Amino acid sequence: MAAPAQQFKVADINLAAFGRREIDLAEQEMPGLMATRAKYAQDQPLKGARIAGCLHMTIQTAVLIETLAALGAEITWSSCNIFSTQDHAAAAIAAAGIPVFAWKGETEEEYNWCLEQQLNAFPSGKKLNLILDDGGDLTALVHTKYPEQLEGCYGVSEETTTGVHHLYKMLKNAGKANGLLVPAINVNDAVTKSKFDNLYGCRESLLDGIKRATDVMIAGKISVVAGFGDVGKGCAEALRSFGSRVLVTEIDPINALQAAMAGYEVVTMEEAAPRAQIFVTTTGCRDIIVGKHFEVMREDAVVCNIGHFDIEIDVAWLKANAKEVVSIKPQVDRFTMSNGRHIILLAEGRLVNLGCATGHSSFVMSCSFTNQVLAQIMLYTAGNKEFSKKYIEFARAAEADEVTEGPVLKKKEADVKTSVDRLPVGVYVIPKILDEQVALLHCEHVNVHLTKMTDVQAEYMGLPIEGPFKSEMYRY
Ligand SMILES: NC(=O)c1ccc[n+]([C@@H]2O[C@H](COP(=O)([O-])OP(=O)(O)OC[C@H]3O[C@@H](n4cnc5c(N)ncnc54)[C@H](O)[C@@H]3O)[C@@H](O)[C@H]2O)c1
């Protein structure tokens, strides 16, 4: 076993053995990540990489971290949410020699402290040259406060919808104040990420969070899901499958129509507030549930958020206007309103599946994190002809990149100094060939028997037998 990290801060290092047992279990359910580890390990494609990662410090993330390490990277880690760390996972990672700064129940100040610490904690004493982010807090910190760290940086890979929104905003400002200074990979919009983690992940972990927090019966109740994107679709399906009558709110007529066609009643939050008993926000937007909604809610309405940031529910209003609040247990607060009714708020309005449960299952996180590993390799080996000659999928990924249109956004190199040979500043999606590879690595585990085209069929369709099988425009 490796020596413990020189620098780290976790809740209790004695939890390391428990964490290790659960990591061993998770590895069995993360076939894509383990296959990626085995496939590239001998070439050490991340040797010399120094990755600062900021992503929920869970057991599944521990398997991601150890995969990056197995491919040669030096790593420091923090969690991207104050409630999402699993303390035994953080302890196991610290015990394995990786500087990690994360514990469940950080204050805002401690959260920021953790991000700052990791920047100066690489065992080599050097600064980062890659960022792996979830939500964009670390990317923003380095861009605004430590831009000199980006000089030799190969880029950022971003995990979630909200973080990706920020990257596209920063790309618009490239070359100006608050502009993007390094290339970035939008991992979220890999099909094997957003159409799996956001959808099927939340379909299981939303109710895990609500149940662990409240034990409330879902069947028969009226619930409302705000937002019918990938996360909202998964949440609505989960609630309905438990027997809840589900209302949906949407701003986008396409998503609203999808919800209606799936059989949900589409209403405004004003209409839903006095009717629903369970409220779930999934929009990535702000001010979805505010004072006027709380005032008309039914007795003991359960209110929670599964979107990335805690701005969907106006918790400040609730705190300021409630007569009393009783903490039932950590992350479960029961507010008494001036009208005498109660509201049960979960995880203080932060991600309920990570605050009140343990996030998504390992298998679906394996899909997301395999994309993360490939994204880090893509950024770090950009222009490495030897590597792409040996691993043809990366050569084809680079080719695809040049011809791809659609969701890929590229900009000319911004006026920044860089000492590394890297992709031009831009926001890139994972090329289809790698996206399909991620799916393929997970098929066997769920008993998929894939059909292979004949040569005649392939010629008729105009497709290579090994893929890619779809155009970038295909929506799945
Ligand atoms: N908790 C988790 O495990 C987890 C996993 C993946 C993503 N996320 C986060 O969840 C959020 C949603 O992600 P997504 O992939 O579903 O995004 P998405 O863009 O696919 O869906 C969001 C939907 O909300 C709708 N919307 C926006 N503003 C609204 C408003 N004011 N009222 C009603 N609807 C509104 C949008 O039209 C869109 O359809 C993001 O913040 C993302 O980062 C969380």
Ligand as a Chemical Component Dictionary entry (heavy atoms), coordinates in Angstrom:
data_LIG
# 
_chem_comp.id                   LIG 
_chem_comp.type                 NON-POLYMER 
_chem_comp.pdbx_formal_charge   0 
_chem_comp.three_letter_code    LIG 
# 
loop_
_chem_comp_atom.comp_id 
_chem_comp_atom.atom_id 
_chem_comp_atom.alt_atom_id 
_chem_comp_atom.type_symbol 
_chem_comp_atom.charge 
_chem_comp_atom.model_Cartn_x 
_chem_comp_atom.model_Cartn_y 
_chem_comp_atom.model_Cartn_z 
_chem_comp_atom.pdbx_ordinal 
LIG N1  N1  N 0  -27.655 15.673 -9.030  1  
LIG C1  C1  C 0  -27.054 15.039 -10.008 2  
LIG O1  O1  O 0  -26.595 13.919 -9.836  3  
LIG C2  C2  C 0  -26.952 15.685 -11.362 4  
LIG C3  C3  C 0  -26.578 14.918 -12.464 5  
LIG C4  C4  C 0  -26.506 15.531 -13.705 6  
LIG C5  C5  C 0  -26.796 16.885 -13.829 7  
LIG N2  N2  N 1  -27.118 17.619 -12.731 8  
LIG C6  C6  C 0  -27.488 19.041 -12.797 9  
LIG O2  O2  O 0  -28.906 19.097 -12.977 10 
LIG C7  C7  C 0  -29.266 20.282 -13.680 11 
LIG C8  C8  C 0  -30.084 19.909 -14.910 12 
LIG O3  O3  O 0  -29.293 19.158 -15.805 13 
LIG P1  P1  P 0  -29.893 18.602 -17.177 14 
LIG O4  O4  O 0  -28.794 17.843 -17.802 15 
LIG O5  O5  O -1 -31.214 17.989 -16.960 16 
LIG O6  O6  O 0  -30.095 19.988 -17.966 17 
LIG P2  P2  P 0  -31.095 20.237 -19.186 18 
LIG O7  O7  O 0  -30.659 21.520 -19.774 19 
LIG O8  O8  O 0  -31.192 19.011 -20.021 20 
LIG O9  O9  O 0  -32.517 20.407 -18.457 21 
LIG C9  C9  C 0  -32.914 21.505 -17.704 22 
LIG C10 C10 C 0  -34.342 21.826 -18.135 23 
LIG O10 O10 O 0  -34.872 22.837 -17.281 24 
LIG C11 C11 C 0  -35.648 23.732 -18.065 25 
LIG N3  N3  N 0  -35.731 25.010 -17.368 26 
LIG C12 C12 C 0  -34.814 26.006 -17.298 27 
LIG N4  N4  N 0  -35.259 27.023 -16.577 28 
LIG C13 C13 C 0  -36.504 26.675 -16.146 29 
LIG C14 C14 C 0  -37.480 27.328 -15.357 30 
LIG N5  N5  N 0  -37.282 28.562 -14.887 31 
LIG N6  N6  N 0  -38.625 26.657 -15.104 32 
LIG C15 C15 C 0  -38.861 25.415 -15.594 33 
LIG N7  N7  N 0  -37.962 24.760 -16.382 34 
LIG C16 C16 C 0  -36.803 25.386 -16.647 35 
LIG C17 C17 C 0  -34.893 23.804 -19.387 36 
LIG O11 O11 O 0  -35.731 24.244 -20.455 37 
LIG C18 C18 C 0  -34.420 22.369 -19.567 38 
LIG O12 O12 O 0  -35.325 21.609 -20.334 39 
LIG C19 C19 C 0  -27.950 20.983 -13.981 40 
LIG O13 O13 O 0  -27.692 21.925 -12.969 41 
LIG C20 C20 C 0  -26.946 19.864 -13.932 42 
LIG O14 O14 O 0  -25.649 20.354 -13.703 43 
LIG C21 C21 C 0  -27.243 17.038 -11.508 44 
# 
loop_
_chem_comp_bond.comp_id 
_chem_comp_bond.atom_id_1 
_chem_comp_bond.atom_id_2 
_chem_comp_bond.value_order 
_chem_comp_bond.pdbx_ordinal 
LIG N1  C1  SING 1  
LIG C1  O1  DOUB 2  
LIG C1  C2  SING 3  
LIG C2  C3  SING 4  
LIG C2  C21 DOUB 5  
LIG C3  C4  DOUB 6  
LIG C4  C5  SING 7  
LIG C5  N2  DOUB 8  
LIG N2  C6  SING 9  
LIG N2  C21 SING 10 
LIG C6  O2  SING 11 
LIG C6  C20 SING 12 
LIG O2  C7  SING 13 
LIG C7  C8  SING 14 
LIG C7  C19 SING 15 
LIG C8  O3  SING 16 
LIG O3  P1  SING 17 
LIG P1  O4  DOUB 18 
LIG P1  O5  SING 19 
LIG P1  O6  SING 20 
LIG O6  P2  SING 21 
LIG P2  O7  DOUB 22 
LIG P2  O8  SING 23 
LIG P2  O9  SING 24 
LIG O9  C9  SING 25 
LIG C9  C10 SING 26 
LIG C10 O10 SING 27 
LIG C10 C18 SING 28 
LIG O10 C11 SING 29 
LIG C11 N3  SING 30 
LIG C11 C17 SING 31 
LIG N3  C12 SING 32 
LIG N3  C16 SING 33 
LIG C12 N4  DOUB 34 
LIG N4  C13 SING 35 
LIG C13 C14 SING 36 
LIG C13 C16 DOUB 37 
LIG C14 N5  SING 38 
LIG C14 N6  DOUB 39 
LIG N6  C15 SING 40 
LIG C15 N7  DOUB 41 
LIG N7  C16 SING 42 
LIG C17 O11 SING 43 
LIG C17 C18 SING 44 
LIG C18 O12 SING 45 
LIG C19 O13 SING 46 
LIG C19 C20 SING 47 
LIG C20 O14 SING 48 
# 
